[in-house]
């Protein structure tokens, strides 16, 4: 059990744009690689307006389900899959990662992208999962999804597209994305 | 020049009105019998949060494999020079040269080793090197205000920088942020990922600032305030502050930690 109380988070604020983004930050693999997929979407607020000053991070398993433990995210060499990327939203609230489809980390597990959201106006980071939509049996067996009210479950499942996946993040509102907390938070 | 900020200022509330909102929330919190240790997502005095906070309860998740690991960073990612924000340009930046150091530990007090710490901040005049910051204070061509480092085997980070200035913003009329340094932190689990702000002791703007006050618990807020440390201060060179960071508890078992060390 934890003995120390965690340091509080604070908003990322509006001025991270010259500090946190880096070259090829959203390209976990180079665009054009045969197995590359696009994970993209729009971040919107409670009025449905795009959030142009959010920053998203993705953390995921490799295509074979293994957890990458290799350095090199900040200075990508184009060959090393590190599993982690970062993308500031554009003026239309859009983000776009180029990556690979995550594999199941355990037999039968439903693969997902772990997404972290930071934004001006958001006092602390938010976590969510973007599940791959293909394996219906795995989704039905997923413990987190089973605990989410049925009408909200779809907010956690990415939509398949010819080039990859679409996953919108709605910070507030009727179709608000399900955000996560973990034991100890 | 001085009017460019004011004509765009749509914020109607006075500081007195804002401070009354802050005080009402804090007194309601004090009257309750629960302890909050993190900021409230729903904190109306911070106006930008109104449409940007989730209204539904966060879903408790049992961390799965990927959530119990974090990305790796190494010397390939971060040059040791990036920890000194005062040597990134020709010439010395203006302001109080300051060393900020401390340890990153998890909820059990274990050091977070060889992990990435990123910082960014305003210059001594309270201006960010960012296009959206049009506050008419001088930019310093010798100071960008961005740093990175890896923690050492004890979890220690150390930056040499310039003490940032406070700056105005548009949350309400005559709103000013206390001086702060933004910190971005990773742990050994991705569930520990966090971004926060470090403040300097004794800032008169603390009570007035809805971002700092979005943490309704006074003891929790104080965890964001560094301590002046004369042992960090160096003779005829730089003042020194110490600030330790505690991440949420790790979910990984010791067995998995052993595996991690092999990678």
Interface residues (C-beta under 8 A of the other chain):
Chain A: X1 X2 X3 X4 X5 X6 X7 X8 X9 X10 X11 X12 X13 X14 X15 X16 X17 X18 X19 X20 X45 X46 X47 X49 X51 X57 X59 X60 X61 X67 X68 X69 X70 X71 X72 X73 X74 X75 X82 X83 X84 X102 X105 X106 X109 X112 X114 X116 X118 X119 X120 X121 X122 X123 X124 X125 X126 X127 X129 X143 X144 X147 X148 X152 X171 X172 X173 X176 X177 X178 X179 X180 X181 X182 X183 X184 X185
Chain B: X37 X38 X39 X40 X41 X43 X46 X48 X49 X50 X51 X52 X53 X54 X55 X56 X58 X59 X60 X61 X62 X63 X64 X65 X66 X67 X69 X70 X71 X72 X73 X74 X75 X76 X77 X78 X105 X106 X107 X108 X109 X116 X118 X119 X120 X122 X128 X129 X130 X131 X132 X133 X144 X145 X146 X148 X182 X184 X190 X191 X193 X194 X195 X196 X197 X211 X212 X214 X215 X220 X221 X223 X224 X245 X246 X247 X248 X249 X251 X260 X263
